[in-house]
Amino acid sequence: MNYAVQDGFDFTPHESDEADEADESGEADERAIAWQAAATSLDRYGNAILPALLTPAQCEALIALYADEQRFRSTIVMARHNFGRGEYRYFAYPLPPLLDELRHALYARLAPIANRWNAQPGIDPNTNAAYPRDLDTFLARCHRAGQTRPTPLILRYGSGDYNCLHQDLYGDQVFPLQVAILLSEPGRDFTGGEFVMTESASNGQRAEVVPLAQGDAVVFAVHHRAAAGKRGGIRKVAMRHGVSVVRSGHRYTVGLIFHDAR
């Protein structure tokens, strides 16, 4: 499946730089520029938007899956756990083909960024192991550590619902980036419900609202990231994410987490 979308994004992994250089259409250059822009945004802000990752039809098809309980391993009512309001469902394996292919393709693009982040000084020692190039090898590492439950999920919010600021860790094996894809159309399907990120460090805090359209994805830091200090060197900042109060309608989101859970 080809995930070619707007602004030159293409999420199909490529085997070598030579293959990209041989692409006479210029699409390889567009891919490189788009992913470099995403990497720069991640370094600066801890998040990056991937525009129009899914089509409206794909978004609607994923929303329709929410009613099929057979596809999910569990349902979480957020208020019962003080997570906010709303609910979400974790997919069971095997994942729907679209999400499985997308999870593999995005991981291959994000692993080099994750490895570069973990090479920075000040990152916890237990996260310094290099991430393999392919998702299946990384998931095998998770499973050896006892993290065998799939983590991709769909979240559903109604009027008055929200998601508290949090981090999705699930065990000792943590991939430092994850992806959220907005399935509903702002203004038509819901109002409010902005994706929110915060970062905290010894020198203060910062909050950011990340604007998303239907089908857009945001890649963001799961736990913490290395950031340049004001006086030079590297400082570690803690990252959290959540969703502001939905004022009306219903908001659906897919979450793609690359490590599995205990």
Secondary structure, 3 states (H helix, E strand, C coil): CCCCCHHHCCCCCCCCHHHHHCCCCCHHHHHHHHHHHHHHHHHHHCEEEECCCCCHHHHHHHHHHCCCHHHEEEEEEHHHHCCEECEEEEECCCCCHHHHHHHHHHHHHHHHHHHHHHCCCCCCHHHCCCCCCCHHHHHHHHHHCCCCECCCEEEEECCCCEEEEECCCCCCCCCCEEEEEECCCECCCEEECCEEEEEEECCEEEEEEECCCCCCEEEEECCEEEEECCCCCEEEEEEEEEECCEEEECEEEEEECCCCEC
